[in-house]
Amino acid sequence: MTKENSKVASLVDGISKRDRRSLARAITLIESTRTDHREDADALLEKILPHSGNSIRIGISGVPGVGKSTFIESFGMHLISEGHRVAVLAIDPSSQRTGGSILGDKTRMEILSRQEAAFIRPSPAGGTLGGVARRTREAMLLCEAAGFDVVLVETVGVGQSETAVSEMVDMFLLLLLPSGGDELQGIKKGIMELADMVVVNKSDGDLKPAANRAAAEYHAALGLMRPSSPNWKPTVKKCSALHDEGISDVWLAIEEFRAKLWSSHEFQDKRVRQSVSWMWEEIKESLLVAFCDKHEVKSAMRTMESDVMEGRLAPATAARKLLQLFSKA
């Protein structure tokens, strides 16, 4: 057995034994951009693929200050008390200097991170579209193979990343504050359309009346949008993550969502479509990397960009010229 195959075999064995350290090393491997690491990562994914897919994947987003970390910790602890194993993949903003994660998720979810049945992994966005880590999909497969039956993908905020995350999860959950219409003004309609469930957090104390009004307004707003699923009408729930109130209701609604989509085969069909879409995304990204790495393209790119910026060359013409250089190289 070669050194590389031995390394992969060791990781597969550790993941199958639900060893969190092996899982962390495996995710580090798939996040690497080194060519030799990519080959090992592909071999690893091939080995664990038959043991993946046995979870519900939930995307979680919300505006700054909504209490995402508090909600995820409270939600995760509730799930663990119900016998589930929870993985949290938090898409971190990348440091512009180092490219590393800067949020420090384990310090934001101290209680949850200490649980044997939980795994928290911040992944630097690395400049990819919408701030979504390129390897988040593969990290989900590894977590599932390690026996985590609930995978939560937390995004950096309301923006392009939400669209990308919604296309890799089973359910998209949007956390909002009890400010109702005022907050709706700051949320793009497209983000609301992605939501399978809206959860009004901080619904406690003096904010309860405002939370009730906000929930009604969000419910009305969702009613004006076409549901993305013929088998599920987006719902609105209230909770106080800080006081662990309403968390069980959120989970019951998620279970209802999964049951309805599973019985109609929509759940399974969605996973199949996502896998094919994932393949094409990989092809597009790999082609772009290969394109930018070509010496002939690199040499001409800066000149072409200047010509486009100065109005000497049409963007479409510049693109065709660069593609011709790529195809001839």
N, C-alpha and C positions, 0 to 999 in steps of 0.2 A: 504493500500500500504506500503510495506517495505521501510526502509530507502534507501537500495540499489536501488530498483526500482524507488523510488522517485528521486534519483540522476540521474539515466539514463533518466527518463522522462523529467527532467528539462533540461538536455543537448540536448535531441532530440528537445524539444520545442525551445530552443535557436538557435540551428543550423537551424531549419526550418524558423526561423525569421531572418536568416543571421546575427546573432550576433557573431562578431569576437571573443569576449571574451569566449563565450561558445565553439566556435570551438577550440580555444587554449587549454581550459581545457579538451576537449574531446581528443585531440591529446596527451596531457600529460597522460591521462588515458590509452590510448592504448599503449603508450610507456613503461608503468610501467611493471615490472617483478613480482610484487606481485600476488599471486594466486587469492586473492579476487578481485583485480583490473582487472585481466584477465577475470574473470567471468562477471564483469560489462561491460568490453569492448566488449565481445562477444554479450551481450544483446544489447548494443548500436549499434553495427554494423548490427545486425539483423534488428533493427528498421529503420536504415537509408538506408539500401541496396536498397530498391525499388526507392529511390530518388537519387541514384548515377548513374554514367556512362554517364552523359550528358555533357561531356567535351571532348576536345582534349588534350591528355597527351603528352607532348613534353620533351624528355630528352635533356639536353644541357651540352656539355663537351668541353674541350679545354685545350691546354697546358698552363702552368703558364705564366702570362703576356699577355695573349691574350685579356683580357678585358671582361671576362665573366660577372662580376657584372655590369659594365657599359652597356654592351649589354642588359642584362636582364632588367635593369632599363629603358633604352630607349625603348626597345621592349614592356615592360609592360605598359609604359605611352602611347605608340601608340595604344595598344589594348584597353586601358581604353577610349581613345579619340574616338574609334570606337564603344563604347558601351559594351565592354566586361568586365568581372570580372576576375581578374588574381590572382592565388595562386602560390607562389614560395616555393617549398620544397627544401631547400639547405642541402645536405648531408655534414655535418661538420666532419673534423677529430676530434676524441675524445681526450680529455686530458688524458694522461696516468695516471695522479694522481687522477683526480676527475671523469673521465668518461664523463665530460660535453663538450658542444660545445665550440670551442675556436676561431672561425672566427668572430662572431658577425655580422651576415648578415645585420641587420637593420642599422648598421653604414656604411655598404658598399652600401646600396640602400636607402639613406635618403629620397629622393623625393618620390620614389615609396611607401615606408613604411607609408607615411603620407596619402595616398589615401584611401578613404573609400571603393573603389572597388578593393583593393589589400590586400593580406594577405601573409606575409613572415614568414616562420617558419624554423629556423635551427634545424636539427635533428642530434644528435651525432651518429656517425657510430657505436660506441659501440663494435668495434672489430669484427663485422660480416664480412663475406666474401666480399672482394673487397671494404670494407669501406662503403657499402650500408646499411643504417639503415633498420633494420628488418621490422619495421612498416611503411615504406614509402608507401607501397601499401594501407594500411588501412587509412593512412592520406589522400591519394588521394581521397578515397571514401568519407571521411568526408568533404573534401573541395568541392567536387561535390555536396553533399547533401546541403551544405551551399550556393549553387548557383554560384560557381566559374566555368565558362565554359572554361577556359584555365588554365591548370595545368602544371607548369614548374618544372622539377626535375633537379637541378643542381648538378653535381658530383664534387668530389675533384680534379680530374685531369685525365689524360690519363692512364688507367690501368685496372685492373680486374673489378672495379666498373662499367665501361662502359658497359660491357657485361651484368651484372645484371640489370642495368637500362634499357638497350635496350629491355630487356625481360618483362618490366612492363609498357612501354609507347607505344603510337601509332606511334610516329615519333622520330627519333634520329638525333639531329643536332650537327654537329662538328664545333666548331669555330677554325679557324687557322689564322696565321699571314701572312703578305705579303712577306714571305721569300722563298716561293716556294720550290724548290727541296731540299734545305738545311734542311728545316723543315720536309719534307717527310721522310728524312733519320732517323729522330728520332721518327717517328710514326709507331707503329706496324701495319702491313698489316691488321690484324684482326680488328683494330679500324676503319680503313678506310672502311672496308667491312660492318661495322655496320651502317655507315652514310647514311641516306636518303637525307641529304642535307649538303653540306659544305659551310660555310659562312666565307669569308675572311674579317676579321675586320680590323679596322685602315686603310681603303682604302681612305686616304685623303692626301692633301698637297703633299709633296715630295714623299710620299709612293705610290701615285696613279699608276705610271708606274710599280713599283714592284708588286703592287696588281694585275694589269692586267696580268702580266706574271705568277704570282702565281696561279691565277684563271685558266689560261689555262693549267698549269701543273697539278693542282688538277683534272681538268676535264679529262685530258688525263689519269691520274692514275685511276680514277673511271671507265673509259671506259674499262680498262683491267680487271676489276673485274666483277664477275657475280652478277647482281642485286638480292637482297633478295626478291623482289616483281616482279611478271610478269606484273604488272600494273603500275609500277613507275620506271623511270630511275633516279637514284640520280643526283641531280643538284648542281651547284656551283653558289653562289651569293656573291656580294661584298657589304660592308656597312662600314659606319663610325658611330659607336654607339655614340662616343663623340659629333659628330655634327648632329646626327639624320638623317643621309643620308643613303638611301637604306633600311631602316627598313621596310617601307611599301612593298617593293618588296619581302622581306623575308616572310612577312605574306601572301601575295598573293600566293606565291609558296606553303606555308603550306595549304592554303585553297584549292588549286588545288590538292595537295596530298590527302587531306581528301576526296574530291569529287570523285576522280578517284577510290580510294580504297573502298569508300562507295558504289558506283554504281556497283562495281564488287563483293560486299559482302565480300571482303577480310578484310575490317576494322572490321566488326562484327565477322568474323571467328577468326581473330587474338585475339580479346578480349576473346572469349570463350576458346581458347587454353591457353591463359595466366592465366585465372582463374583456369583451371585444374592444370596447372603447379604450380601455387601458392599454391593450396591445398597440392600437394606432397612435396613442399618445407617446408611447415609448419609441415607436418608429419615427414620429415627427421630431422628438427631442434628439434622438440619436443622429438623425440626418442633419439637424441644425448644428450639432457639435462637430460632425464630420465636415460640414460645409465651412464652418468658421476656422477649422484647423488646417484646411488646405492652404499650402504656401502661396499658390497663385491668387487665391481669393483674399488672403490676408494682405498681400502686397497691394492689391487694387482697392480694397475696401475703404480705406481712409480717403483716397482720392474721390471715389464714387460718392461717399457721404458728403464731402465738401461740395462737389458739383451739384448734388441734390439740394443742399442747404442754400447754396448761392443761386439756385434757379437755373443753372446751366444744363441740367439733365433732369428729365422726368423720373420720378421714383420707379415707375414700372419699367422704364428703359434701363435704369441702373440695375434693377433686380434681374432683368433678363441677361444683361451683360455678365453679371457676377455668376449667374447660374450656368452660363455658357463656359465661363472659366472653370467652374467646378466640374462640369461634365467632361471637359477636354483633359482635365488633369489626371 
